[in-house]
């Protein structure tokens, strides 16, 4: 009997560990994404929403069953909300937008357009569809990552003020652009060493006040490699690329954040961060800023999908001096990323 009882205790102990594992992992990941930039921090950043849902369901189940396990699930959920905002939003802001005076609002669009050329030329009219979409939204300012430098001429009538980086950034760099209906009083480029990516900014004069808008494109994982995850031979290269990109992206975020802090004026940042909201890169750039999706978005806010798993990698972050009136996501399927639009109320 003793020989049978001992394996049974081991099995029961192992079972208890398994049922508590989602809570343990969520607590671990909530801390780990801030202390490391490697493959594991990447896994945590995409796994936190899944772990959150598991903990929520298990916590409710254990509470109904009156098991003390629910206390650990509750602790894990509490730690999540200490560090992060919800990854799903249900904001209702239509009335605020209707009441706002158009003379005191500023609308912004951010879009990684993949060179205006989906899948390297598989769809010949993608560029025109993207151009027509942007024009139809009639925003005051739009920021494009992976811009096609020759496409600037299509926007000059509606947007007489613009800046693009194909000359100032040099060859080999991903092109970016900012187009505005308001005068640009100053502009420059923030170089990311040893990277194809970068950041740029323009200073705008809007209703007798000056606002600096940053267009940011942080280091990517290289989607062509990521899409080879079903090929075992590619695992080693993908793992190395992810770990390297995590570290580089944090360095780039610090570089931009320092640039913003040295400016000291009113700032709006738009761009493709190639990082979820559960990452150190996002945490650095969103410090002392409002996230338009968190404040006014709905749903999951997905801007990128990998094997149909939704990621929010694109952001519009707003100076605390401004009120966010709306945030909207789109599903165009014209690029590997999707555009986002936000409307803010100026002082």
C-alpha positions in Angstrom: 0.0 0.0 0.0 2.9 2.4 0.8 4.4 1.8 -2.6 1.1 2.7 -4.3 0.5 5.7 -2.1 3.8 7.4 -2.9 3.4 7.5 -6.7 -0.2 8.8 -6.1 1.1 11.7 -4.0 3.6 12.5 -6.7 0.9 12.5 -9.4 -1.4 14.7 -7.2 1.4 17.1 -6.5 2.2 17.3 -10.2 -1.4 17.9 -11.1 -1.6 20.8 -8.6 1.4 22.4 -10.2 -0.2 22.1 -13.6 -3.4 23.7 -12.6 -1.5 26.6 -10.9 0.9 27.0 -13.9 -1.1 29.6 -15.8 -1.1 31.9 -12.7 2.6 31.3 -12.1 3.5 32.0 -15.7 1.4 35.2 -15.8 3.1 36.6 -12.7 6.5 35.7 -14.1 5.8 37.2 -17.5 4.4 40.5 -16.0 7.8 41.0 -14.4 10.1 39.4 -17.0 9.2 41.6 -19.9 10.6 44.6 -18.1 13.9 43.0 -17.0 15.0 41.2 -20.2 15.0 41.5 -23.9 15.4 38.1 -25.4 13.4 35.2 -26.9 11.7 34.5 -23.6 10.6 38.1 -23.2 9.1 38.0 -26.7 7.2 34.8 -25.9 5.9 36.5 -22.7 4.8 39.6 -24.6 2.6 37.6 -27.0 1.5 35.1 -24.4 0.3 37.4 -21.7 -3.2 37.9 -23.2 -3.6 34.1 -23.4 -2.5 33.6 -19.8 -4.8 36.4 -18.7 -7.8 34.6 -20.2 -6.8 31.3 -18.7 -6.5 32.9 -15.3 -9.8 34.6 -15.5 -11.6 31.4 -16.5 -9.8 29.2 -13.9 -10.3 31.8 -11.2 -14.1 31.9 -11.8 -14.1 28.1 -11.9 -12.2 27.7 -8.6 -14.3 30.4 -6.9 -17.5 28.5 -7.8 -15.9 25.3 -6.6 -14.8 27.1 -3.4 -11.1 26.1 -3.9 -8.3 28.3 -2.5 -6.6 28.1 -5.9 -8.6 31.2 -7.0 -6.5 33.4 -4.7 -3.4 32.8 -6.8 -5.4 33.5 -10.0 -6.8 36.7 -8.4 -3.2 37.7 -7.4 -2.0 37.1 -11.0 -4.8 39.2 -12.5 -4.2 42.0 -10.0 -0.5 42.1 -10.9 -1.4 42.2 -14.6 -3.6 45.3 -14.0 -0.9 47.0 -11.9 1.5 46.9 -14.9 -0.7 46.9 -18.0 -3.9 48.2 -19.5 -6.5 45.9 -20.8 -5.7 44.4 -24.3 -9.4 44.6 -25.2 -11.4 47.9 -25.0 -15.0 48.9 -25.0 -14.8 52.7 -25.1 -17.9 54.8 -26.1 -16.7 58.2 -27.3 -19.0 59.2 -30.2 -20.7 62.0 -28.2 -17.3 63.6 -27.3 -16.3 63.6 -30.9 -19.7 65.1 -32.1 -19.5 67.9 -29.5 -15.9 68.9 -30.3 -15.3 71.9 -32.5 -13.5 71.1 -35.7 -11.3 74.1 -35.3 -9.9 72.6 -32.1 -9.3 69.0 -33.3 -6.4 67.3 -35.0 -6.9 64.0 -36.9 -3.9 61.7 -37.4 -3.3 58.5 -39.4 -0.5 56.0 -39.0 0.2 53.2 -41.5 3.0 50.9 -42.3 2.2 50.7 -46.0 4.8 48.0 -47.0 6.2 50.2 -49.8 2.6 50.5 -51.2 3.3 47.2 -52.8 1.7 44.1 -51.2 3.6 40.9 -51.4 6.3 42.4 -53.6 4.0 43.0 -56.5 1.4 40.3 -56.4 -1.3 43.0 -56.5 -0.7 45.7 -59.1 -3.4 48.1 -57.9 -2.5 48.0 -54.2 -0.7 51.4 -54.4 -3.8 53.1 -55.8 -6.1 51.5 -53.2 -3.8 52.7 -50.4 -3.6 56.2 -51.9 -7.4 56.4 -52.3 -7.9 55.2 -48.7 -5.7 57.8 -47.2 -7.3 60.6 -49.3 -10.8 59.4 -48.4 -10.1 59.7 -44.7 -9.1 63.4 -45.1 -7.0 63.5 -41.9 -5.0 66.5 -40.9 -1.7 64.6 -40.6 -0.6 61.2 -41.7 2.6 59.2 -40.9 3.7 56.4 -43.2 6.3 53.8 -42.4 7.8 51.9 -45.4 6.8 54.7 -47.7 7.2 54.6 -51.5 9.2 57.8 -52.1 7.8 58.4 -55.6 4.2 58.4 -54.3 4.5 61.8 -52.6 3.2 63.6 -55.7 -0.3 61.9 -55.3 -0.8 63.8 -52.0 0.5 67.3 -52.8 -2.9 68.8 -53.6 -4.4 67.9 -50.2 -1.2 68.0 -48.2 1.1 70.9 -49.3 3.5 70.3 -46.4 5.4 67.1 -46.2 8.7 65.5 -45.3 10.2 62.2 -46.4 13.5 60.5 -45.5 14.8 58.8 -48.6 17.5 61.5 -49.1 18.3 62.5 -45.5 18.4 58.9 -44.2 20.7 57.6 -46.9 20.5 54.4 -49.0 19.5 51.2 -47.5 17.1 52.8 -44.9 13.4 52.2 -44.9 11.7 55.3 -46.2 9.3 57.2 -43.9 7.1 60.2 -44.5 4.8 62.7 -42.8 2.2 64.7 -44.7 0.3 67.7 -43.1 -2.3 70.3 -43.9 -0.6 72.6 -41.4 2.8 74.3 -42.0 5.9 72.5 -41.0 8.3 74.8 -39.2 11.1 72.3 -38.5 12.0 68.7 -39.4 14.8 66.2 -38.9 15.6 62.5 -38.8 16.6 60.3 -35.9 19.1 57.8 -37.1 19.1 54.2 -35.7 22.7 52.9 -35.9 23.2 49.6 -37.7 19.5 49.3 -38.6 17.4 49.7 -41.7 14.8 51.5 -39.6 14.7 54.9 -38.0 12.5 57.8 -36.8 11.7 61.3 -38.0 9.8 64.3 -36.7 8.2 67.5 -37.9 7.2 70.6 -35.9 3.8 71.9 -36.9 2.1 75.2 -36.3 -1.5 74.3 -35.5 -3.9 77.1 -34.4 -1.1 79.3 -33.0 0.5 76.5 -31.1 3.5 74.2 -31.9 3.3 70.5 -31.8 6.1 68.0 -32.6 5.0 64.8 -34.3 7.3 61.8 -34.4 7.0 59.0 -37.0 8.7 55.9 -35.5 9.6 52.6 -37.1 11.4 50.3 -34.6 13.4 47.2 -35.5 11.4 44.4 -37.0 11.6 40.7 -36.7 11.9 40.4 -40.4 8.5 38.9 -41.3 9.9 36.8 -44.1 11.8 34.8 -41.5 8.9 34.8 -39.1 6.6 33.2 -41.7 9.0 30.3 -41.9 8.1 29.0 -38.5 6.6 25.9 -40.1 10.0 25.0 -41.4 12.1 23.3 -38.7 15.3 24.2 -40.6 14.6 27.9 -40.0 14.1 27.7 -36.2 17.7 28.6 -35.3 17.8 31.7 -37.6 14.4 32.9 -36.4 15.3 32.5 -32.7 18.5 34.4 -33.1 16.7 37.2 -35.1 14.0 37.5 -32.4 16.5 37.8 -29.6 18.6 40.3 -31.5 15.5 42.4 -32.5 14.2 42.5 -28.9 17.4 44.1 -27.7 17.9 46.5 -30.6 14.3 47.7 -30.3 14.7 48.6 -26.7 17.9 50.6 -27.5 16.0 52.4 -30.2 13.1 53.2 -27.9 15.5 54.7 -25.4 17.1 56.8 -28.1 13.8 58.3 -29.2 12.6 58.8 -25.7 15.7 60.8 -24.8 15.2 62.8 -27.9 11.6 63.6 -26.9 12.6 64.5 -23.3 15.3 66.9 -24.6 12.7 68.7 -26.7 10.3 69.3 -23.8 7.4 70.5 -25.9 4.1 69.0 -26.8 4.6 65.7 -28.6 2.6 63.1 -30.5 4.2 59.9 -31.6 2.9 57.6 -34.3 4.4 54.5 -35.8 5.1 50.8 -36.1 6.9 49.8 -32.9 7.0 46.1 -33.9 6.3 45.4 -30.3 3.1 44.6 -28.3 1.9 46.7 -25.4 3.5 44.1 -23.1 7.0 45.0 -24.0 9.8 47.3 -22.6 9.9 49.2 -25.9 6.2 50.2 -25.6 6.6 50.9 -21.9 9.5 53.3 -22.6 7.8 55.2 -25.4 4.3 55.4 -23.8 5.7 56.8 -20.5 3.8 60.0 -19.7 1.7 59.6 -22.9 -1.8 58.6 -23.7 -2.4 55.6 -25.9 -5.2 56.4 -28.4 -6.5 52.8 -28.5 -6.5 52.5 -24.7 -8.4 55.8 -24.3 -10.8 55.5 -27.2 -10.5 52.2 -29.1 -12.8 49.2 -29.3 -12.0 45.5 -29.5 -8.5 44.1 -29.7 -7.0 46.9 -31.8 -5.1 44.4 -34.0 -2.8 45.9 -36.6 -0.9 42.8 -37.7 -1.7 39.1 -37.9 0.8 36.2 -37.9 -1.0 32.9 -38.6 -4.2 34.7 -37.7 -3.0 35.6 -34.3 -3.8 39.3 -33.7 -1.0 41.7 -32.7 -1.2 45.4 -31.8 2.1 46.7 -33.1 1.1 50.2 -34.4 0.4 53.1 -32.1 -0.6 56.7 -31.8 0.6 58.1 -28.4 -0.7 61.5 -27.4 0.7 64.3 -25.1 -1.2 64.4 -21.8 -2.2 68.0 -22.6 -4.5 66.8 -25.3 -7.8 64.9 -25.1 -8.3 61.8 -27.3 -11.7 61.9 -28.9 -11.6 58.7 -31.0 -9.5 55.8 -32.3 -10.3 53.6 -35.2 -8.8 50.4 -36.6 -9.2 49.2 -40.2 -9.0 45.9 -42.0 -7.8 46.7 -45.5 -5.4 43.8 -46.1 -3.4 46.0 -48.5 -0.2 45.7 -46.4 1.1 43.4 -43.8 0.1 46.0 -41.2 -3.3 47.9 -40.9 -3.8 51.6 -40.5 -5.1 53.4 -37.5 -6.7 56.9 -37.1 -7.1 59.0 -34.0 -8.8 62.4 -33.5 -7.6 64.6 -30.6 -8.9 67.8 -29.1 -6.3 70.5 -28.7 -6.1 73.0 -25.8 
